[in-house]
Amino acid sequence: MAMRTSLRGRLGGSALTLFTWLVAILFVFPLLWMLLTSFKTESAAYTDPPTLFFTPTLEQFAGVLERGFLPYLGNSAFVTVVSTLAVLALGVPAAYALSISPIRWTSNALGFFLSTKMLPIVAAIIPLYVISQNVQLLDNVWALVILYTGMNLPLAVWMMRSFFLEVPQEMIEAGRIDGANLPTLLRRVILPVVAPGIAATALICVIFSWTEFFYAVNLTAARSGTVPVFLVGFITSEGLYWAQLSAAALMASLPVVIVGWFAQNHLVRGLSMGAVK
């Protein structure tokens, strides 16, 4: 009986592992196909049925660079980094005030932050366009920095507040007894505890800013376009340039993938904070 139970457990575990691998392959397959297509010629990318064996080439990546990819990449990097730093600079004190040192209208403030995410962005694009035009920020990276900061700040405050709530009150009280003022308490006691959560929040803000398209395509033109705007250029009246589009999408995805790879430990720890009591 024990052997049968053990055998069933092993078969069940193997079946679960196989199912997990199948699901993972299903989700990763589009990325793998994009990777393969980026190394094909345009003629090989259009074959039906698709070509699985081909001679790899780098001409698509060279074509992407020749079309001016680097300025768009620089704009995306600048907007993403600056807006994420601004979100953290504004969000950390707000999350501290709403968790460890609650203000009188904490619930109202949280409701306000949540309500800002309920307005569809398409409903605000006309006034934002007019305001950007009037203040000379149309086709300017600083317009995107301001918008991305406002777009990500409510989510960041909500996330970081939950992380700050996990800080033991005993640590805070011990720091206060030792004479630590608020900046010292925040820097030496609280932030080391919530650092994984802040890293997870920052990574999510980076992803949202890097991939945002609607504001970028409507508020930028020639000087301040970001990577998503650049990718739209491969959609022409002649059709899609699948190989070059795949190469451009791969180059656009690599920075976020690299950042996520190096921050994966902090990301897992941050997203799991509060999951186990």
N, C-alpha and C positions, 0 to 999 in steps of 0.2 A: 504493500500500500504506500509506504514511504517512497519507494522507487518510482511508482506511478505518479505520485504527487510531484516529485522532483522533475520527472520527465515532462509532465504537463507544464510545470513552471518554466522549464527551459524552452519548450516549444512556444509557449506564450511570449516569453521574452524575445525569442528570435523573430517571431511574427511581428511583434511591436517594433523591433529594430528595423526590420525590412520595410514595414509600413512608413516608419519615420524617414528612412532614406528615400523612398518613393515620393513622399510629399516634398522633401527637401529638393530633390531633383526636379520635380514639377515646378517649384517656385524659382529655382535657379536657372532652369532651361532657357528662358528668354535672354538672360544675361550671357549665358554661354553662346547662344546663337548670335547675339550682337557681337561678341568677341570674335567668333569665327568670321562673320560677315565683314568685319572691319579689315580683315587681312585679305579679302577677295578683290578682284577687279569688278567693275560695274557689270560687265557682261556675265561673270560667274555668279554674281549676286542675284541675277534675274532668271537663272535657269529653272526650269520646271520639268522634272522634280529637282529639288535643291541639290547642289553639289556638296558632297561631304569630303571628298578628297580633291585638293587643289594645291597649286603652288602659291605659298604665302607671298604677299607683297606689302611694302610700306608706302606705296604711292598714294593711298587714301589719306594717310596721316600727313604726308607732305602737302597734299591738296588742301587739307583743312588748315594747315599753318599758312599756306599761301593766300587763303581767303580772309586772313586777318583774325585768327582765333585768339591770339595772345592779348590784344587790347580788351576783348570781352572777358577773357579770363581774369585779367587784372582788375577790371571793374567789379566782377563778382567777388573776387577775393577781398577787395577793399570794403565793399558794402557789407559783406558777411562778417568780417572781423570787427569792423567798427560798430556795427549794429549789435552784435553779440556782446561786445564789451560794454556798450551802453546799457543793454538789457541787464547785465549782471550788476553794473554800478547802481542802477535804479532799483533792481529787483531784490537784491540782498537786504538793504535796509528796510524795504517794504515788507518782505517776508519775515524779517526779525520783529518788526513792530506788530505784525498780525498774528504772531505765534508766541514768541517768548515774552514780549511786552505788549499785550493786546491794548489797543486803543478803545475809546468809548464806543465808536461806531464800527467795530470790526466786521460784524455781519453785513452791514450796509456797504462797507468798502469791498468786501468779497463779492457781494452781489453786483456792485458796479463793475468790477473787473470782469466778471462773467458776462455781464450784459454787453460789453464791448465786442464780444465774439459773436453776438447774435445777428449783427447787421451784415448782410451780404456785401462783399466788397464791390460788386458791380453797381450797387446802389449809391456808393460814395465816390465813384471814379470821376464823375463830372465836377462836383465841387472841388475835389482834390486836384483835378487838372487845372481848373480856373485859379485856385490858390497858388499852385506851383508856377503858373504862368505870371501871375501878378507879383510874386516875390522873386522872380528871376531864377527859379529852381527847376524849370522845365528842361528836360534833357541834361540833368545834373545828378551826379551820384549821391549828393547830399540829400536830395529829395527821397531817394530810396532808403538811405540810412535812417531818416526820420520815420518813414512809413514802416520799415521793417522793425524798428525799435518799438513803435507803438503796436504793431501787429503781434509781436512775440512777448511783450512785457506781461500781459494778463496771464498767459499760460505759464510763463516763468515764475511769476509770483505764486500762483496756485501750487505749482510743483515744489518750489523751494520752501513754501510754508509747511507742507507736509513733512519735508526733511527736517526743518527746524523743530518741529514738534517732537521729533525723536531724540532731541538732545536732553539728557537727564538733568532735571532741575538741580540735583545735588552738585553737579559740576559747576553750574552757574553760581549757585550760592557759595560754594567754596572759593570761586574766583573773586566774588564780591567781598567775602570775608578777608581775603588776602589783600584787598585794597585795589583791585583792578578796576580801572574806569571802563566806560563803554567801548571805546576803540580797542583797548587791550583785551577786554573780555571777548569781543567779537573776533579779533585776529588770532589770539592764542588759545582760546578755549572752544569757541563755537565752530569757527570755520574748519579746523582740522577734523571735527566730527562729521560735518555735513559736506566736506569736500567732494566725496563721490557723487552726492546728489547734485551739487552745483555743476560738476563735470557732465553729468547726464543731461541736465537742463541746458547747458551751453551747447552740447552736441546736437540736441533737438533744435535749438535756435539756429545753429549753423545749417542744418539740413533744410529747415523751412526757408531760410533766407537764400540759400544757394539755389533752391529749386523753384522759388517763386517766379511766376511768369506774368500774371495779369497786370500788376502794377508796372513791371518793367517794360512790357510791350506797349503800354499806353502812355507812359510818362518819359520814355527815352526815345532817342532817334539815332543819330549818327555817333555822338560822342560818348554816351553813357550806357550803351546797351550791355546787358549781362549775357551769360552763357545761354540761358534758355531762349533769349531773343535771337542769338546767333544760330541756334539749331533750327529755328523756323525758316531761316534762309534756304534750307535745303528742300523746302516744299515749293515747287515751281509749277507753272502751267504745263511744263513738259513732263511732270511726274516727280517721283521721289528718287533721289540719288541714294539708294539704300546703302551702298558700301561706304560712301563718304559720310552719310548720316550716322552710320554705326560707329565709324572711327571718331567722329566728333562727339557722339554721346559717350563713348568709352573714355575719351580724354576729359570730358566734362565730369564724369563720375569718379575718376580716379582720386581727385583731392579729397572728396568726402569719404571715400572708401578708406584712404590712407589714414585720415584723421580718426575715423571710427575704429580702425584696426588698432592703432596705438592707444586709444582711449577705451577699449572694450572692457578692460578690468574695472575701471571706474564706472563705466556705463552699467555693467551688471550689478555692481555693488550699489550704485545709486538707485537704479530702478527696483531693487529688492529691499531697499530701506523701508522698514515698517511692515514688511510682509510677514515677519515672524516676531511674535511678541514673547 
